[in-house]
Amino acid sequence: MVASWYVTTEVRKRGLLTRVRSPRETKTFATENEAKLFARAKLDEGLAVFAGTINPHVPRRLIPAAGIHAWLAEDQQGASAPQQQDTE
């Protein structure tokens, strides 16, 4: 498997979690769809989630925690929302 996406989860500072977790965890995925499924599940658990592509995957994308809901909704809307791309 060649990973091209990552999802990082982070315990929210003001969350009520029933079990102890490490403050941050990152997993890699071969496809954007797999990354979205994982991100959606972690959001449902109350974690802060951000994602992006792994170099050298092009186009490069970074999805900050504030943009996760829009990224997850892209599939449901049938059209892509505006993407953040690294132009460097």
DOMAR-260658 format. One record per residue (C-alpha): residue number from 1; residue in three letters; x negated, z, y negated. Coordinates in steps of 0.001 Angstrom, whole numbers, plus 500000, padded with zeros to 6 digits. Example, Ala and Ser with C-alpha at 12.3 -4.5 7.8 and 13.67 -1.06 7.14 Angstrom:
+-----+---------+--------+--------+--------+
! num ! residuo !     c1 !     c3 !     c2 !
+-----+---------+--------+--------+--------+
!   1 !     Ala ! 487700 ! 507800 ! 504500 !
!   2 !     Ser ! 486330 ! 507140 ! 501060 !
+-----+---------+--------+--------+--------+
END
This chain:
+-----+---------+--------+--------+--------+
! num ! residuo !     c1 !     c3 !     c2 !
+-----+---------+--------+--------+--------+
!   1 !     Met ! 500000 ! 500000 ! 500000 !
!   2 !     Val ! 498698 ! 499035 ! 496594 !
!   3 !     Ala ! 500100 ! 501473 ! 494077 !
!   4 !     Ser ! 501066 ! 499996 ! 490734 !
!   5 !     Trp ! 503352 ! 502741 ! 489341 !
!   6 !     Tyr ! 502956 ! 506470 ! 488859 !
!   7 !     Val ! 505435 ! 509239 ! 488080 !
!   8 !     Thr ! 504277 ! 512597 ! 486767 !
!   9 !     Thr ! 506538 ! 515619 ! 486839 !
!  10 !     Glu ! 506012 ! 518747 ! 484836 !
!  11 !     Val ! 507798 ! 522086 ! 484893 !
!  12 !     Arg ! 509734 ! 522514 ! 481660 !
!  13 !     Lys ! 508694 ! 525552 ! 479667 !
!  14 !     Arg ! 512301 ! 526718 ! 479316 !
!  15 !     Gly ! 513667 ! 525882 ! 482742 !
!  16 !     Leu ! 515135 ! 528028 ! 485437 !
!  17 !     Leu ! 513501 ! 526994 ! 488665 !
!  18 !     Thr ! 514185 ! 528882 ! 491861 !
!  19 !     Arg ! 510793 ! 528270 ! 493445 !
!  20 !     Val ! 507226 ! 528379 ! 492175 !
!  21 !     Arg ! 505626 ! 525001 ! 491478 !
!  22 !     Ser ! 502375 ! 523720 ! 490104 !
!  23 !     Pro ! 502758 ! 522870 ! 486423 !
!  24 !     Arg ! 502131 ! 519137 ! 486904 !
!  25 !     Glu ! 502226 ! 516727 ! 489846 !
!  26 !     Thr ! 501662 ! 512954 ! 490003 !
!  27 !     Lys ! 502696 ! 510559 ! 492761 !
!  28 !     Thr ! 502018 ! 506834 ! 493040 !
!  29 !     Phe ! 504334 ! 504056 ! 494218 !
!  30 !     Ala ! 504054 ! 500416 ! 495216 !
!  31 !     Thr ! 507169 ! 499320 ! 493315 !
!  32 !     Glu ! 508983 ! 500224 ! 490130 !
!  33 !     Asn ! 512192 ! 500800 ! 492103 !
!  34 !     Glu ! 510524 ! 503443 ! 494317 !
!  35 !     Ala ! 509138 ! 505134 ! 491202 !
!  36 !     Lys ! 512594 ! 505171 ! 489598 !
!  37 !     Leu ! 514206 ! 506735 ! 492668 !
!  38 !     Phe ! 511633 ! 509511 ! 492691 !
!  39 !     Ala ! 511868 ! 510027 ! 488918 !
!  40 !     Arg ! 515670 ! 510265 ! 489070 !
!  41 !     Ala ! 515480 ! 512902 ! 491821 !
!  42 !     Lys ! 512968 ! 514976 ! 489861 !
!  43 !     Leu ! 515049 ! 514743 ! 486688 !
!  44 !     Asp ! 518004 ! 516082 ! 488664 !
!  45 !     Glu ! 515830 ! 519078 ! 489617 !
!  46 !     Gly ! 515328 ! 519855 ! 485922 !
!  47 !     Leu ! 511716 ! 518727 ! 485623 !
!  48 !     Ala ! 510157 ! 516843 ! 482711 !
!  49 !     Val ! 509276 ! 513336 ! 483946 !
!  50 !     Phe ! 507119 ! 510527 ! 482591 !
!  51 !     Ala ! 505869 ! 507351 ! 484245 !
!  52 !     Gly ! 503839 ! 504210 ! 483824 !
!  53 !     Thr ! 501835 ! 501481 ! 485458 !
!  54 !     Ile ! 498395 ! 501903 ! 486956 !
!  55 !     Asn ! 495596 ! 499656 ! 485704 !
!  56 !     Pro ! 495050 ! 496746 ! 486299 !
!  57 !     His ! 498829 ! 496166 ! 486704 !
!  58 !     Val ! 500133 ! 493875 ! 483960 !
!  59 !     Pro ! 502181 ! 494250 ! 481857 !
!  60 !     Arg ! 501047 ! 497795 ! 481210 !
!  61 !     Arg ! 503892 ! 500214 ! 480598 !
!  62 !     Leu ! 504087 ! 503818 ! 479556 !
!  63 !     Ile ! 507430 ! 505572 ! 479773 !
!  64 !     Pro ! 507296 ! 508898 ! 477914 !
!  65 !     Ala ! 509612 ! 511766 ! 478831 !
!  66 !     Ala ! 511855 ! 510870 ! 475884 !
!  67 !     Gly ! 512312 ! 507329 ! 477271 !
!  68 !     Ile ! 512877 ! 508138 ! 480955 !
!  69 !     His ! 516682 ! 507990 ! 480757 !
!  70 !     Ala ! 516554 ! 504503 ! 479176 !
!  71 !     Trp ! 514043 ! 503324 ! 481801 !
!  72 !     Leu ! 516255 ! 504577 ! 484631 !
!  73 !     Ala ! 519292 ! 502899 ! 483039 !
!  74 !     Glu ! 517595 ! 499468 ! 482938 !
!  75 !     Asp ! 518732 ! 498656 ! 486486 !
!  76 !     Gln ! 522274 ! 499822 ! 485857 !
!  77 !     Gln ! 522704 ! 497788 ! 482657 !
!  78 !     Gly ! 521572 ! 494549 ! 484252 !
!  79 !     Ala ! 519267 ! 493811 ! 481330 !
!  80 !     Ser ! 515955 ! 495339 ! 480448 !
!  81 !     Ala ! 515760 ! 497670 ! 477503 !
!  82 !     Pro ! 512912 ! 497145 ! 475053 !
!  83 !     Gln ! 509626 ! 497943 ! 476742 !
!  84 !     Gln ! 506647 ! 499818 ! 475410 !
!  85 !     Gln ! 503558 ! 497808 ! 476138 !
!  86 !     Asp ! 499930 ! 498567 ! 475502 !
!  87 !     Thr ! 498555 ! 495650 ! 473500 !
!  88 !     Glu ! 494897 ! 496625 ! 473666 !
+-----+---------+--------+--------+--------+
END
